[in-house]
Amino acid sequence: MTRQDKPECYFNSISSELKPKRDYLAKLLLEAGLKPVIPEGGYFMLADISKVAQAFKTDANEFKDSKFVKYLIKEKGLATIPTTAFYSQGNKSIGENYIRFCFFKNDSTIEKAAQILKNLNK
């Protein structure tokens, strides 16, 4: 408790560590044609994939976000999270245009993601 108001306190330093990572990822997503939903806190950011994932059509068994995430993992080597995983069966279509990125990563991991995102449309 004595360190709570000091800069080295985890709760004070974590936001200053994460904000540049969040902002950098948002910039990368925009450049890749994805629209980020910038969070005010946390470790995750959603991105609207509707413009770049038009080829990933919805069907009764799998949603667009899941297909796009599988593509990113298998073809590009970038792991993301489909948001439909967080919805009940009857409401999954609400989240199918979004995927979830974690930005609480080492700088080297974010740089690898940057290279993948820069070449996403190639």
Residue pairs with C-beta under 8 A, 6 or more apart in sequence:
3 9
4 11
5 12
6 12
7 13
15 41
18 43
18 103
18 104
21 103
21 104
21 105
21 107
21 110
22 38
22 39
22 45
22 103
24 103
24 110
24 114
25 36
25 45
25 101
25 103
25 110
25 113
26 36
26 38
26 45
28 113
28 114
28 117
28 118
29 35
29 36
29 45
29 47
29 101
29 117
30 36
31 117
31 118
32 52
32 117
32 118
32 120
32 121
33 51
33 52
33 120
33 121
34 47
34 48
34 49
34 51
34 52
34 117
35 47
35 48
35 50
35 51
36 45
36 46
36 47
36 48
37 45
37 46
37 47
37 48
37 98
38 45
39 45
39 46
43 102
43 103
43 104
44 81
44 100
44 101
44 102
44 103
45 100
45 101
45 103
46 83
46 98
46 99
46 100
46 101
47 98
47 99
47 100
47 101
48 97
48 98
49 64
49 65
49 68
49 97
49 98
49 99
50 97
52 68
52 120
52 121
53 64
53 65
53 67
53 68
53 97
56 64
56 67
56 68
56 71
57 64
58 64
58 93
58 96
63 82
63 84
63 92
63 93
63 95
63 96
64 96
64 97
65 82
65 83
65 84
65 95
65 96
65 97
65 98
65 99
66 82
66 84
66 85
66 96
68 82
68 99
69 80
69 81
69 82
69 99
72 78
72 79
72 80
72 99
72 116
73 79
73 80
76 116
76 119
76 120
77 116
78 113
78 116
78 117
80 99
80 100
80 101
81 99
81 100
81 101
81 102
82 95
82 99
82 100
83 95
83 96
83 98
83 99
83 100
84 92
84 93
84 95
84 96
86 95
87 94
87 95
101 113
103 110
105 113
